[in-house]
């Protein structure tokens, strides 16, 4: 994967990689790959939220509710990955 990640996202991905759920980790990597490969398509499939840092997009990890990938269009950059209803 080539792209930008926040420190928070790096730490969350490291924890998920070390965790017991390999399928979840791989599904998250698939979502991240899709964001980097086609940010416009990913944005169209994401919901948007306003934060103090600006607009962040939230993309569902298919088959792994309630996990989401939070990202920004600058770059794009992965901001966070966690379970979020």
GUFI-399763 format. One record per residue (C-alpha): x, z negated, y negated; residue number from 1. Coordinates in nm, 4 decimals. Example, Ala and Ser with C-alpha at 12.3 -4.5 7.8 and 13.67 -1.06 7.14 Angstrom:
<pts>
{pt {1.2300,-0.7800,0.4500},1}
{pt {1.3670,-0.7140,0.1060},2}
</pts>
This chain:
<pts>
{pt {0.0000,0.0000,0.0000},1}
{pt {0.1337,0.0961,-0.3386},2}
{pt {-0.0330,-0.0582,-0.6391},3}
{pt {-0.0510,-0.3531,-0.8677},4}
{pt {-0.1575,-0.7012,-0.7635},5}
{pt {-0.2051,-1.0226,-0.9563},6}
{pt {-0.0167,-1.3286,-0.8350},7}
{pt {-0.3502,-1.4766,-0.7261},8}
{pt {-0.4297,-1.1693,-0.5155},9}
{pt {-0.0807,-1.1709,-0.3616},10}
{pt {-0.1223,-1.5342,-0.2580},11}
{pt {-0.4722,-1.4771,-0.1221},12}
{pt {-0.3621,-1.1729,0.0782},13}
{pt {-0.0636,-1.3645,0.2193},14}
{pt {-0.2959,-1.6447,0.3323},15}
{pt {-0.5382,-1.3963,0.4896},16}
{pt {-0.2531,-1.2177,0.6665},17}
{pt {-0.1328,-1.5490,0.8125},18}
{pt {-0.4872,-1.6449,0.9121},19}
{pt {-0.6653,-1.5914,1.2411},20}
{pt {-0.8989,-1.3066,1.1380},21}
{pt {-0.7001,-0.9846,1.1757},22}
{pt {-1.0135,-0.7692,1.1450},23}
{pt {-1.1008,-0.9258,0.8080},24}
{pt {-0.7469,-0.8745,0.6785},25}
{pt {-0.7436,-0.5098,0.7896},26}
{pt {-1.0887,-0.4465,0.6381},27}
{pt {-0.9666,-0.5881,0.3066},28}
{pt {-0.6598,-0.3625,0.3183},29}
{pt {-0.8899,-0.0646,0.3798},30}
{pt {-1.0918,-0.1530,0.0677},31}
{pt {-0.7746,-0.1945,-0.1373},32}
{pt {-0.6397,0.1394,-0.0115},33}
{pt {-0.9686,0.3044,-0.1152},34}
{pt {-0.9440,0.1518,-0.4636},35}
{pt {-0.5904,0.2832,-0.5140},36}
{pt {-0.6673,0.6251,-0.3625},37}
{pt {-0.9881,0.6921,-0.5564},38}
{pt {-1.0523,0.4396,-0.8327},39}
{pt {-1.3417,0.6418,-0.9753},40}
{pt {-1.5252,0.6410,-0.6432},41}
{pt {-1.4485,0.2717,-0.5948},42}
{pt {-1.5786,0.1947,-0.9425},43}
{pt {-1.9033,0.3788,-0.8666},44}
{pt {-1.9510,0.1601,-0.5568},45}
{pt {-1.8567,-0.1655,-0.7336},46}
{pt {-2.0550,-0.4089,-0.9392},47}
{pt {-1.9032,-0.5069,-1.2749},48}
{pt {-1.8660,-0.8531,-1.4198},49}
{pt {-1.7429,-0.9628,-1.7614},50}
{pt {-1.4617,-1.2177,-1.7693},51}
{pt {-1.2502,-1.3563,-2.0499},52}
{pt {-0.9805,-1.1094,-1.9346},53}
{pt {-1.2245,-0.8169,-1.9572},54}
{pt {-1.4370,-0.6229,-1.7113},55}
{pt {-1.3612,-0.6816,-1.3448},56}
{pt {-1.5082,-0.4822,-1.0624},57}
{pt {-1.6310,-0.6423,-0.7405},58}
{pt {-1.6278,-0.4336,-0.4233},59}
{pt {-1.7792,-0.5504,-0.0951},60}
{pt {-1.5645,-0.5678,0.2176},61}
{pt {-1.7885,-0.3851,0.4691},62}
{pt {-1.8787,-0.5880,0.7752},63}
{pt {-1.7308,-0.9073,0.6318},64}
{pt {-1.9921,-1.0615,0.4052},65}
{pt {-1.9383,-1.2456,0.1727},66}
{pt {-1.5808,-1.1198,0.1129},67}
{pt {-1.5203,-0.9116,-0.1987},68}
{pt {-1.2194,-0.7507,-0.3653},69}
{pt {-1.2059,-0.8077,-0.7410},70}
{pt {-1.0120,-0.5482,-0.9333},71}
{pt {-0.9524,-0.4011,-1.2775},72}
{pt {-0.9353,-0.0348,-1.3674},73}
{pt {-0.6048,-0.0755,-1.5523},74}
{pt {-0.3665,0.0654,-1.2993},75}
{pt {-0.5861,-0.0057,-1.0983},76}
{pt {-0.4901,-0.3638,-1.0218},77}
{pt {-0.6179,-0.5981,-0.7513},78}
{pt {-0.7072,-0.9282,-0.9184},79}
{pt {-0.8447,-1.1444,-0.6340},80}
{pt {-0.9838,-1.1379,-0.2801},81}
{pt {-1.2198,-1.4075,-0.1552},82}
{pt {-1.5617,-1.4933,-0.0173},83}
{pt {-1.8159,-1.4602,-0.2989},84}
{pt {-2.1942,-1.4417,-0.2574},85}
</pts>
